[in-house]
Amino acid sequence: MTRTVAIIPARGGSKGLPRKNVLPLAGKPLVAHSIDAARASRLIDRVVVSTDDPEIAAVARAHGADVVDRPADLSGDLASSEAALLHALGVLAESGDTPDVLVFLQCTSPLTTPEDIDAAAGAVIAGADTALTVAPFHYFLWTAGGEGVNHDKSVRLMRQQREPEFLETGAVYAMRVPGFLEAKHRFFGRTALVETPIERRLEIDEPADFRLAEERMGGLRRMADAASLPRPPHALIMDFDGVWTDDRVFVNQEGVESVVCSRRDGMGLERLRKAGLPMMVLSKEVNPVVRARTAKLQIPCEHGLETKLDRMQAWLDERGLDLARTIYIGNDINDIECLRAAGCGVAPRDSHPEALAAADLVLDADGGRGALRLLSDMILSQGL
């Protein structure tokens, strides 16, 4: 059986962006993203971080990686990645671990996915000597002297007339270990190209790259979340308090209650209604504000309910709609039955912990503050 080890070189020094390998990105140190992706890979048997830095070593161990202490002479600005990889393989061999396939991961590529890693490792396991991740490239390159690099400047070919070209992403490299030990270079023999989406190509070199990475991570996460919704959904059933509202109530001196709703959420629900998606609000709240707000948006509502699941099922049955293709969004413990029963249970980010645990999808937005707009946009992006 093929044994595959991922090695992540991570130096402590960085002139362009000091300490970048441990700077926080989307809630965890930069190097942790590569470690977590490797540990989630199907084909990686062991994850090793090669570093000269105690803090990086501590982060690596905390995220489940083994650590190889890299000597100072292999940790300078001019030290090659190959030198770090060869050193790490030597340390592993001394402990009796000689893998068949090495996957070299760059910790400055935090958008790398387990699927990218598996694709590169799988290409080598299937017969290639080396592999790397690439992204489609359709641009014209020029020299400083005004000459075309990858094109004849006198002939302007359309994209479909040109030979496909690919850009090295710098994220994932895989290689057969015996060949690498002999060649001492990441490319030898037959090299396989593993194509990845262009939106995942990003290397962290400058402070602005952290912002770009977080933006792309958010976009990719929203795409993945949207793909988890029923396609097409048959219905959207909603709780009111904590979903349409921010879960607060205002009471004046006469005892009259009022709540806060989001116009953004209202616009999202209006778009869903016009697109023809059946919708319903089921609420325990008895205050007439529930009916007033839902009536304004022309969405049916039943409130003052002690239990919701039976009424949700009956409402769906009356219309011939499938519970397994229904989305339910709620935020508290009285929503748990519906969250679990629906085809996709959704909770705003600020929901009760038990509701969050019961949900299939947790939105990156709070109730009454954009959660319904985000969900509406996700549903519409998948088509009705």
RODO-2510 file (C-alpha; in nm, 4 decimals, decimal comma):
residues 384
     n   res          X          Y          Z
     1     m     0,0000     0,0000     0,0000
     2     t     0,1289     0,3445    -0,0955
     3     r     0,2328     0,5595     0,2015
     4     t     0,1949     0,9330     0,1468
     5     v     0,3339     1,2069     0,3697
     6     a     0,2618     1,5793     0,3431
     7     i     0,5441     1,8137     0,4389
     8     i     0,4816     2,1834     0,4988
     9     p     0,7949     2,4007     0,5200
    10     a     0,7266     2,7031     0,7409
    11     r     1,0092     2,9368     0,8383
    12     g     0,9847     3,1828     1,1230
    13     g     1,1530     3,4597     0,9283
    14     s     0,9811     3,6585     0,6538
    15     k     1,1071     3,9939     0,5293
    16     g     0,8028     4,0894     0,3219
    17     l     0,5494     4,0172     0,5956
    18     p     0,7052     3,9429     0,9359
    19     r     0,5666     3,6381     1,1203
    20     k     0,3171     3,5774     0,8401
    21     n     0,2986     3,2012     0,8970
    22     v     0,1386     3,2526     1,2378
    23     l    -0,0659     3,5642     1,1619
    24     p    -0,4419     3,5045     1,2024
    25     l    -0,6500     3,4401     0,8924
    26     a    -1,0229     3,3696     0,9281
    27     g    -0,9786     3,2864     1,2934
    28     k    -0,6664     3,0697     1,2894
    29     p    -0,2936     3,0994     1,2095
    30     l    -0,2021     3,0957     0,8417
    31     v    -0,0049     2,7706     0,8620
    32     a    -0,3016     2,5959     1,0250
    33     h    -0,5060     2,6188     0,7045
    34     s    -0,2610     2,3980     0,5140
    35     i    -0,2328     2,1565     0,8062
    36     d    -0,6099     2,1204     0,8361
    37     a    -0,6498     2,0665     0,4604
    38     a    -0,3816     1,7960     0,4635
    39     r    -0,5324     1,6214     0,7641
    40     a    -0,8708     1,6185     0,5894
    41     s    -0,7198     1,4587     0,2784
    42     r    -0,8122     1,0972     0,2055
    43     l    -0,4669     1,0033     0,0781
    44     i    -0,2339     1,1682     0,3304
    45     d    -0,1092     0,9325     0,6025
    46     r     0,0977     1,1822     0,7987
    47     v     0,1336     1,5615     0,8115
    48     v     0,4715     1,7114     0,9007
    49     v     0,5704     2,0746     0,9454
    50     s     0,9377     2,1608     0,8954
    51     t     1,0228     2,4739     1,0919
    52     d     1,2922     2,6603     1,2816
    53     d     1,0389     2,8515     1,4898
    54     p     0,8994     2,7431     1,8312
    55     e     0,5707     2,9281     1,7850
    56     i     0,5066     2,7676     1,4465
    57     a     0,5959     2,4304     1,5965
    58     a     0,3435     2,4837     1,8768
    59     v     0,0694     2,5797     1,6289
    60     a     0,1515     2,2770     1,4139
    61     r     0,1247     2,0352     1,7061
    62     a    -0,1969     2,2000     1,8244
    63     h    -0,3506     2,1303     1,4842
    64     g    -0,2392     1,7687     1,4734
    65     a     0,0820     1,7829     1,2704
    66     d     0,4197     1,6356     1,3583
    67     v     0,7183     1,8701     1,3660
    68     v     1,0682     1,8410     1,2226
    69     d     1,3106     2,0946     1,3671
    70     r     1,4873     2,2620     1,0769
    71     p     1,8501     2,3733     1,1298
    72     a     1,9435     2,7384     1,0938
    73     d     2,1494     2,6824     0,7773
    74     l     1,8329     2,5618     0,6008
    75     s     1,6130     2,8437     0,7310
    76     g     1,7560     3,1561     0,5710
    77     d     1,6009     3,3644     0,2946
    78     l     1,8044     3,1837     0,0295
    79     a     1,7388     2,8301     0,1514
    80     s     1,5408     2,6304    -0,1032
    81     s     1,2206     2,4425    -0,0316
    82     e     1,3843     2,1305    -0,1743
    83     a     1,6569     2,1504     0,0915
    84     a     1,3937     2,1627     0,3666
    85     l     1,2052     1,8706     0,2126
    86     l     1,5189     1,6570     0,1796
    87     h     1,6151     1,7322     0,5395
    88     a     1,2658     1,6401     0,6647
    89     l     1,2676     1,3155     0,4688
    90     g     1,6053     1,2323     0,6209
    91     v     1,4718     1,2889     0,9727
    92     l     1,1694     1,0724     0,8989
    93     a     1,3905     0,7973     0,7567
    94     e     1,5984     0,7959     1,0760
    95     s     1,2802     0,7149     1,2677
    96     g     1,1910     0,4368     1,0249
    97     d     0,9356     0,6262     0,8151
    98     t     1,0189     0,6343     0,4440
    99     p     0,7089     0,7293     0,2440
   100     d     0,6463     0,6348    -0,1185
   101     v     0,4917     0,9697    -0,2120
   102     l     0,5723     1,3172    -0,0834
   103     v     0,3199     1,5994    -0,1035
   104     f     0,4804     1,9404    -0,0620
   105     l     0,2355     2,2058     0,0581
   106     q     0,2980     2,5782     0,0697
   107     c     0,1542     2,7288     0,3878
   108     t     0,1169     3,0604     0,2034
   109     s    -0,1662     2,9081    -0,0052
   110     p    -0,4549     2,8948     0,2460
   111     l    -0,7239     2,8271    -0,0154
   112     t    -0,5862     2,4790    -0,0830
   113     t    -0,8537     2,2137    -0,0332
   114     p    -0,8289     1,8461     0,0624
   115     e    -0,9543     1,7696    -0,2884
   116     d    -0,6589     1,9587    -0,4427
   117     i    -0,4193     1,7557    -0,2287
   118     d    -0,5859     1,4263    -0,3132
   119     a    -0,5828     1,5075    -0,6839
   120     a    -0,2069     1,5771    -0,6846
   121     a    -0,1202     1,2779    -0,4671
   122     g    -0,3564     1,0592    -0,6676
   123     a    -0,1895     1,1560    -0,9950
   124     v     0,1461     1,0321    -0,8631
   125     i    -0,0020     0,7189    -0,7112
   126     a    -0,1634     0,6493    -1,0494
   127     g     0,1693     0,6622    -1,2341
   128     a     0,3048     1,0147    -1,2739
   129     d     0,6486     1,0908    -1,1303
   130     t     0,5545     1,4415    -1,0194
   131     a     0,2422     1,6561    -1,0105
   132     l     0,1485     2,0155    -0,9375
   133     t    -0,1640     2,2245    -0,9114
   134     v    -0,2246     2,4724    -1,1911
   135     a    -0,4948     2,7198    -1,2907
   136     p    -0,6111     2,8073    -1,6442
   137     f    -0,4199     3,1021    -1,7886
   138     h    -0,5478     3,3082    -2,0820
   139     y    -0,3399     3,6248    -2,0638
   140     f    -0,0786     3,7636    -2,3028
   141     l     0,2714     3,8048    -2,1586
   142     w     0,5189     4,0692    -2,2763
   143     t     0,8879     4,1351    -2,2281
   144     a     1,0115     4,4727    -2,1052
   145     g     1,1313     4,5313    -2,4584
   146     g     0,7797     4,5082    -2,6012
   147     e     0,7962     4,1562    -2,7472
   148     g     0,5387     3,8847    -2,6990
   149     v     0,6399     3,5982    -2,4683
   150     n     0,3580     3,3508    -2,5219
   151     h     0,2220     3,4990    -2,8437
   152     d     0,3182     3,6557    -3,1746
   153     k     0,2308     4,0215    -3,1296
   154     s     0,1466     4,0574    -3,4978
   155     v    -0,1238     3,7888    -3,4761
   156     r    -0,3991     3,8504    -3,2202
   157     l    -0,5582     3,5084    -3,1754
   158     m    -0,8857     3,4653    -2,9903
   159     r    -0,8799     3,2561    -2,6737
   160     q    -1,0403     2,9525    -2,8401
   161     q    -0,7739     2,9607    -3,1137
   162     r    -0,4811     2,9411    -2,8716
   163     e    -0,3270     2,6366    -2,7139
   164     p    -0,4376     2,6007    -2,3503
   165     e    -0,1893     2,7441    -2,1008
   166     f    -0,1712     2,6963    -1,7266
   167     l    -0,0311     2,8966    -1,4374
   168     e     0,1515     2,7212    -1,1543
   169     t    -0,0461     2,7980    -0,8397
   170     g     0,2415     2,7342    -0,5993
   171     a     0,0057     2,5504    -0,3645
   172     v     0,0535     2,1721    -0,4016
   173     y     0,3340     1,9572    -0,5413
   174     a     0,3540     1,5785    -0,5279
   175     m     0,6428     1,3491    -0,6173
   176     r     0,7686     0,9955    -0,5891
   177     v     1,0148     0,9906    -0,3014
   178     p     1,2885     0,7715    -0,4620
   179     g     1,2932     0,9959    -0,7693
   180     f     1,3011     1,3112    -0,5595
   181     l     1,5887     1,1823    -0,3466
   182     e     1,7838     1,1199    -0,6651
   183     a     1,6873     1,4347    -0,8622
   184     k     1,6742     1,6669    -0,5573
   185     h     1,4195     1,8759    -0,7464
   186     r     1,0403     1,8802    -0,7344
   187     f     1,0039     1,8180    -1,1095
   188     f     1,1443     1,5047    -1,2710
   189     g     1,0179     1,2371    -1,5047
   190     r     0,6572     1,2613    -1,6169
   191     t     0,4767     1,5587    -1,4640
   192     a     0,0982     1,5670    -1,4294
   193     l    -0,0965     1,8937    -1,4185
   194     v    -0,3812     1,9093    -1,1684
   195     e    -0,6188     2,1841    -1,2723
   196     t    -0,7825     2,3858    -0,9927
   197     p    -1,0301     2,6766    -1,0122
   198     i    -0,8689     3,0129    -1,0699
   199     e    -1,0482     3,1578    -0,7643
   200     r    -0,8421     2,9306    -0,5366
   201     r    -0,5104     3,0630    -0,6672
   202     l    -0,3754     3,2992    -0,4036
   203     e    -0,0382     3,3237    -0,2296
   204     i     0,0061     3,5281     0,0880
   205     d     0,2972     3,7683     0,0435
   206     e     0,1640     4,1118     0,1412
   207     p    -0,0761     4,2412     0,4094
   208     a    -0,3436     4,3017     0,1440
   209     d    -0,3338     3,9313     0,0557
   210     f    -0,4865     3,8481     0,3947
   211     r    -0,7898     4,0615     0,3140
   212     l    -0,8205     3,9047    -0,0312
   213     a    -0,7924     3,5573     0,1189
   214     e    -1,0679     3,6225     0,3724
   215     e    -1,2938     3,7631     0,1006
   216     r    -1,2379     3,4606    -0,1213
   217     m    -1,2828     3,2207     0,1695
   218     g    -1,6148     3,3853     0,2438
   219     g    -1,7234     3,3569    -0,1186
   220     l    -1,6179     2,9940    -0,1473
   221     r    -1,7907     2,9122     0,1809
   222     r    -2,1129     3,0738     0,0612
   223     m    -2,0950     2,8776    -0,2641
   224     a    -2,0498     2,5545    -0,0702
   225     d    -2,3348     2,6458     0,1649
   226     a    -2,5665     2,7230    -0,1263
   227     a    -2,4820     2,3881    -0,2847
   228     s    -2,6036     2,2128     0,0327
   229     l    -2,9592     2,3442    -0,0118
   230     p    -3,2273     2,1266    -0,1769
   231     r    -3,2300     2,1789    -0,5527
   232     p    -3,4871     2,2957    -0,6255
   233     p    -3,6408     2,3683    -0,2844
   234     h    -4,0131     2,3035    -0,2466
   235     a    -4,0702     2,5536     0,0335
   236     l    -3,9131     2,7860     0,2900
   237     i    -4,0611     2,7698     0,6417
   238     m    -3,9477     3,0328     0,8923
   239     d    -3,9590     3,1117     1,2598
   240     f    -4,0151     3,4820     1,3351
   241     d    -3,8387     3,5976     1,6531
   242     g    -3,4630     3,5738     1,6134
   243     v    -3,4983     3,5112     1,2397
   244     w    -3,7042     3,8000     1,1064
   245     t    -3,5978     4,0022     1,4118
   246     d    -3,2782     4,0409     1,6124
   247     d    -3,4571     3,8669     1,9039
   248     r    -3,5041     4,1864     2,1026
   249     v    -3,8362     4,3396     2,2038
   250     f    -3,9011     4,7049     2,2924
   251     v    -4,1739     4,7867     2,5455
   252     n    -4,3046     5,1404     2,6051
   253     q    -4,4709     5,2712     2,9209
   254     e    -4,8135     5,1551     2,7998
   255     g    -4,6811     4,8011     2,7573
   256     v    -4,6887     4,8119     2,3771
   257     e    -4,4219     4,5896     2,2251
   258     s    -4,2270     4,6503     1,9060
   259     v    -3,9452     4,4702     1,7265
   260     v    -3,6698     4,5484     1,4764
   261     c    -3,6688     4,3894     1,1300
   262     s    -3,4283     4,4284     0,8414
   263     r    -3,5323     4,5880     0,5116
   264     r    -3,2550     4,3860     0,3453
   265     d    -3,4215     4,0682     0,4676
   266     g    -3,7541     4,1961     0,3402
   267     m    -3,6115     4,2550    -0,0060
   268     g    -3,4677     3,9043    -0,0144
   269     l    -3,8026     3,7499     0,0829
   270     e    -3,9828     3,9628    -0,1747
   271     r    -3,7522     3,8290    -0,4461
   272     l    -3,8224     3,4719    -0,3355
   273     r    -4,1971     3,5355    -0,3375
   274     k    -4,1834     3,6818    -0,6889
   275     a    -3,9741     3,3840    -0,7991
   276     g    -4,2597     3,1585    -0,6884
   277     l    -4,1149     2,9821    -0,3832
   278     p    -4,3889     2,8811    -0,1347
   279     m    -4,3144     3,0361     0,2056
   280     m    -4,4695     3,0246     0,5504
   281     v    -4,3969     3,1688     0,8963
   282     l    -4,4676     2,9550     1,2027
   283     s    -4,4200     3,1349     1,5328
   284     k    -4,4837     3,0795     1,9018
   285     e    -4,5130     3,4564     1,9511
   286     v    -4,8675     3,5856     2,0083
   287     n    -4,7950     3,9552     1,9527
   288     p    -4,9834     4,0871     1,6446
   289     v    -4,6598     4,2407     1,5175
   290     v    -4,5827     3,8994     1,3660
   291     r    -4,8904     3,9034     1,1456
   292     a    -4,8486     4,2725     1,0655
   293     r    -4,4958     4,2307     0,9320
   294     t    -4,5611     3,9076     0,7420
   295     a    -4,8810     4,0491     0,5903
   296     k    -4,6871     4,3485     0,4600
   297     l    -4,4530     4,1107     0,2761
   298     q    -4,7490     3,8963     0,1611
   299     i    -4,6192     3,5824     0,3313
   300     p    -4,8641     3,3484     0,5114
   301     c    -4,8234     3,3259     0,8870
   302     e    -4,9542     3,1256     1,1782
   303     h    -4,8507     3,2407     1,5248
   304     g    -4,9269     3,1538     1,8826
   305     l    -4,8229     2,7928     1,8136
   306     e    -4,6912     2,5759     2,0956
   307     t    -4,5507     2,3136     1,8562
   308     k    -4,4606     2,3683     1,4933
   309     l    -4,3660     2,0351     1,3361
   310     d    -4,7189     1,8960     1,2913
   311     r    -4,8436     2,2226     1,1453
   312     m    -4,5455     2,2438     0,9100
   313     q    -4,6089     1,8899     0,7841
   314     a    -4,9816     1,9551     0,7417
   315     w    -4,9175     2,2802     0,5522
   316     l    -4,6788     2,1015     0,3165
   317     d    -4,9171     1,8068     0,2669
   318     e    -5,2026     2,0426     0,1807
   319     r    -4,9934     2,1775    -0,1058
   320     g    -4,8269     1,8542    -0,2159
   321     l    -4,4836     1,9761    -0,1085
   322     d    -4,2041     1,7438     0,0050
   323     l    -4,0637     1,7882     0,3569
   324     a    -3,7327     1,6414     0,2363
   325     r    -3,7007     1,9314    -0,0095
   326     t    -3,8089     2,1971     0,2406
   327     i    -3,5811     2,4545     0,4070
   328     y    -3,6590     2,5472     0,7664
   329     i    -3,4851     2,8369     0,9415
   330     g    -3,5081     2,8824     1,3173
   331     n    -3,2951     3,0031     1,6045
   332     d    -3,4036     2,8477     1,9349
   333     i    -3,4862     2,5232     2,1134
   334     n    -3,8507     2,5264     2,0036
   335     d    -3,7247     2,5071     1,6443
   336     i    -3,5124     2,1947     1,6923
   337     e    -3,7781     1,9449     1,5810
   338     c    -3,8378     2,1347     1,2588
   339     l    -3,4669     2,1907     1,1972
   340     r    -3,4053     1,8168     1,2190
   341     a    -3,7119     1,7124     1,0208
   342     a    -3,6696     1,9467     0,7239
   343     g    -3,4597     1,8570     0,4259
   344     c    -3,2265     2,1400     0,5231
   345     g    -3,2336     2,3005     0,8662
   346     v    -3,0803     2,6492     0,8731
   347     a    -2,9866     2,8672     1,1708
   348     p    -2,8634     3,2275     1,1928
   349     r    -2,5144     3,2675     1,3344
   350     d    -2,6363     3,4014     1,6722
   351     s    -2,8817     3,1156     1,7392
   352     h    -2,9050     2,9143     2,0604
   353     p    -2,6253     2,6512     2,0771
   354     e    -2,8727     2,3619     2,0590
   355     a    -3,0334     2,5094     1,7483
   356     l    -2,6905     2,5544     1,5919
   357     a    -2,6099     2,1901     1,6641
   358     a    -2,9373     2,0747     1,5064
   359     a    -2,8941     2,2814     1,1886
   360     d    -2,7496     2,1465     0,8648
   361     l    -2,6350     2,4953     0,7697
   362     v    -2,5315     2,7886     0,9894
   363     l    -2,5466     3,1247     0,8138
   364     d    -2,2677     3,3779     0,8426
   365     a    -2,5167     3,6434     0,9536
   366     d    -2,7327     3,7151     1,2574
   367     g    -3,1090     3,6947     1,2856
   368     g    -3,2829     4,0198     1,1915
   369     r    -2,9514     4,1483     1,0568
   370     g    -2,9185     3,9951     0,7129
   371     a    -2,9624     3,6211     0,7777
   372     l    -3,2768     3,5958     0,5655
   373     r    -3,1238     3,8079     0,2880
   374     l    -2,8182     3,5811     0,2808
   375     l    -3,0358     3,2699     0,2687
   376     s    -3,2579     3,4239    -0,0001
   377     d    -2,9573     3,5079    -0,2168
   378     m    -2,8211     3,1551    -0,1721
   379     i    -3,1525     2,9986    -0,2757
   380     l    -3,1819     3,2221    -0,5812
   381     s    -2,8211     3,1502    -0,6822
   382     q    -2,9094     2,7801    -0,7123
   383     g    -3,2221     2,8434    -0,9189
   384     l    -3,5861     2,7636    -0,8435
***
